[in-house]
Amino acid sequence: MKIALAQINPIVGDLAGNAAQILAMAKQAQSQQADLMLTPELSLCGYPPRDLLLNPGLIKAMAERLAQLATQLPTGLAVLVGFASQNSQPDVGKPLFNSTALLLNGQVQQLFHKRLLPTYDVFDENRYFQAGASSNYFQLQDYKIGVTICEDLWNDQDFWGKRQYLANPIEELTAQGVDLIVNLSASPYTVGKQQVREAMLQHAAQRYGQPILYVNQVGANDDLIFDGGSMGFDRQGQLVIRSQSFVTDLSVVEFQQGDLQPGVIAGSIDHQDEEIWQALVLGVRDYTHKCGFSKVLLGLSGGIDSALVAAIAAAALGGEQVLGVLMPSPYSSDHSITDAIDLGQNLGIQTTQLPIQELMTGFDRTLAPLFADTEFGIAEENIQSRIRGNLLMAIANKFGHLLLSTGNKSEIAVGYCTLYGDMNGGLAVIADLPKTRVYSLCRWLNRHQEIIPINIIDKPPSAELKPGQIDQDSLPPYEVLDDLLEKIICEHRSTAELIERDFEPAVVVKITQLLRRAEFKRRQAPPGLKITDRAFGTGWRMPIACRLNT
């Protein structure tokens, strides 16, 4: 028996388009003599559909599209398709199941429901779905094939050291005597996630003596990036097949004599910076196109953050689709302008200059009576950023471009960003990259040739909102800041614990206060592409009005 892993890139809600992708993959699988094809979790509607699932019309249309797809698939090819099905007992539990349908010979032959519903980080499946009551399998060519959906594989006590759910679907299917376990997933990307998945699946295959096939969604939907990396392990826990990461792919593997046979194993991405780069390029490309844009713009300051965002955008869309806008003020250094121009030439993007001195003078004149007898400070500095934000939004509105914001995670964490200024935009490309990672990524990008002008990398970072300003005037060195933020944001360390770890008490108190005070800004920020386990996005649910004394 030949089994195809159809790693597709769905658009959430696009039933017709997603069905067409599945059908095209099915025809390709048939041409390779496949008997069974697996598609990702909720492949018909795309993951995550979120509150689209509250629309009864979508659920009805999904069932109709599924039935239609069954009639269009090649005869003799069994296909597992993910969709949201109605609970036949809506007065008991939630109205929907997260389901997989077995389509074969023009019919929906069998349904399987997800057992384990994650409700943590970016997941909120208990909001919509009822958990399946039992694990089940289907028979094909006298083989029993157990079906699991994403989280169903993520609950092995031996691997994780604990169980988050009472049920263990792999254990249950093994007890039912299945010959093979398949898993339909939509597992979001974070740095190093593929290595975790592979270790987990290898452990499960070895522990239960079960061959396991796993197909993952690829592409980006809103803030989430899905990296693909579909794979399979034989009964001994040996990797026998792996699809490419960050691209659509169809991989075919043979199952014979009760086990998976060695197939094509796509190379792994060994360098974290390369992995992050591919993720962000995919994230920008998909967000732009899935939201109906073809061109993007951003402010080019001559700094490292905007340089990296410009490079990502050019790689994602082509340089001709990217506009970089230089908006120098009286405080902008000459090298910032020349660095930005050099960057634009290196990337092959369009650039234009809009000096803002006259606009600054106009604001100063208007505010002079009210600001009389006060010192120049943050309010005046922020006016510069808001002037730039207004200009960028005007261009975006005029020409229908998507504005990319360029703030990194470090500055968003401590609030060193301006609402309605540099935070303007439709997508925050590097909002989950600490400043130290921004530098690392730029150095990796320059490994073969100078793409980011070296002066941008070497000069001290500065917002250039007043003479001689650099970031470290008011922040600790980024190596210290990012280490501290990691421990506060991801490890949830208290002030006392951080001081015990030899961080300066005054620095700990200051950064903790800045992090909490900036929550109202982050709530108004554009969606940011998630690449870490703890991002300021869907999975970050902090109150704005609060008082915490630890």
Residue, then its C-alpha position, 0 to 999 in steps of 0.5 A: m500500500k502506498i500512502a501520500l502525505a499532502q502538505i497543503n497551504p490552505i486559506v482559512g474559510d476558502l472552502a472552494g480553494n482548499a478543496a481544489q488544492i486537495l483535489a490537485m494533490a489527490k490527482q498527483a497522488q494517484s499518478q504515483q499509485a497511492d492508495l491513501m492520501l492524508t491531508p492536514e487538520l481541518s484542511l477543508c476550512g484551514y486552521p485556525p478558523r476561530d470564530l468563523l466556526l460560529n457561522p452555521g452557514l459555513i458549517k453547512a457549506m463545509a459539509e456540502r463541499l466535503a460531499q462534493l469533493a468525495t465525488q470528484l476524487p479519483t476512484g480507488l484513492a482513499v483520502l482523509v480530509g479534515f473538517a468541522s462536523q456537527n454534533s448530532q447531540p447538540d444539547v450535550g456538549k459543544p455543537l461541533f467536532n474537529s473531525t476527519a472524514l474518510l472519502l472513498n469511491g464518491q462517498v464519505q465512508q467514516l468520521f473520526h473526531k479529535r479526542l484531545l482539545p488544546t486550550y493553551d497558548v494560541f489554542d482555544e479549541n474547547r471554545y468550539f469543539q466537543a471532544g471525541a468519545s473514543s479513538n477509532y480506525f478504518q480498514l484498507q487492504d485488510y490493514k487497520i489504520g488508526v486515526t488521530i488529529c494533532e494534539d492526540l499525539w501530544n500526551d505521552q507521560d513518558f515523553w513529557g513527564k506528565r499527562q495533560y489529559l486523561a486519555n492517550p489515543i495512541e495507547e488506545l489504538t495500540a490496544q485495538g490492534v491497529d497496524l498503522i497510526v496516522n495523524l492529521s496536524a496543524s502544528p504552528y511553527t516555533v523555533g526548534k519545534q520540528q526537532v521536538r515533534e520528531a523526538m516525540l514521534q520517534h519515542a511513540a513509535q518505539r514505545y508502542g511498536q507502532p509505525i506513525l505517519y504525520v502530515n502537517q499544514v504549511g503556510a501562514n494564517d494571521d500571526l501563526i506560521f505552519d512549517g510543514g515537515s510531514m514525516g513518518f517513523d517505522r516500528q523501530g522509531q526510524l525516520v523513513i520519510r520527511s517532507q520539505s519545510f515551509v513549502t507545499d509538498l507531496s511525499v509518498v511512502e510504502f507500507q508493506q509487511g506491516d511496516l513503513q518502508p524507507g522513502v525520501i527524507a528531505g534535509s533538515i534546516d540545521h541553522q536556527d537563523e536560516e529556519i527563522w528566516q524561512a518562517l518569516v519570509l513565508g509569513v510575510r508572503d502569505y499574510t500579504h497575498k491572503c489579505g489581498f495585497s500585492k505590494v508593501l511599504l515600510g519606513l526605512s530609518g537606516g537602522i537594523d530593524s527596518a533593514l531586516v524587515a525590508a530584506i524579508a519583504a524583498a525575499a517574500l515578494g520580490g524587490e519590485q513589490v516593496l517601497g522603502v520610505l526615508m523620512p529624515s528629521p533634523y536629528s537623522s545622521d547623514h549615515s542613516i540616510t546613506d545606509a538606507i539608500d545603500l540597503g535599498q540598492n542591495l535589495g532592489i527595492q524602490t525608495t523615496q525620501l520625505p523629509i519631515q522638518e517642515l511638518m515638525t515645525g508646524f506641530d511645534r508652532t501649533l503646540a507652542p502656546l500649550f507647551a510653553d515653559t515646558e522642557f523638550g521631552i518624550a511628547e515632542e520625540n513621539i511627534q516625529s514618530r507620529i508624523r512618519g506614521n501618518l505619512l506611511m499610512a497616507i501612502a498605504n491608503k493612496f496606493g493600496h499597499l500593506l504597511l509593515s511595522t518594523g519594531n522588534k520584541s525587545e522594544i515592544a516588550v518595554g514600550y519603546c515604540t510609539l502608538y500611532g507612529d512606528m507601531n502603525g501597520g498591518l503586520a508586525v514582521i519581527a515583533d517576536l524577534p528579540k534585538t539580539r536575534v535581529y543582529s544574529l539574523c542580519r549577520w547570517l544573511n550577510r554570510h556570503q555577501e553584504i546584503i545589510p550594509i555593515n555600518i547598519i550592523d556595527k553602529p549603536p542602535s538609536a531612534e534618532l529622536k534627539p541629538g546623540q541619542i542611543d538606545q542604551d541611554s535608557l536601557p541596559p545592553y540588549e544582551v542583558l535586556d533580552d536575557l532578562l525579558e526571556k526569564i520574565i516573559c517565558e519563564h515567569r520568574s519573579t523579581a526576587e528570583l531574578i535578583e537572586r540570579d545576579f541581575e541588578p535589582a534596579v534594572v529588574v524593577k525598571i524592566t518589569q515595570l516597563l513591561r507591565r505598563a506597555e500592555f495597553k500599547r501591545r493590545q493596539a499593535p498589528p498582528g506579529l508573526k509568532i516564532t517563539d513559544r511566548a509571543f505578544g499575540t493570540g496566546w498572550r492574554m495579560p490584563i491592561a488594568c492591573r496591579l501586581n506586586t511581584 
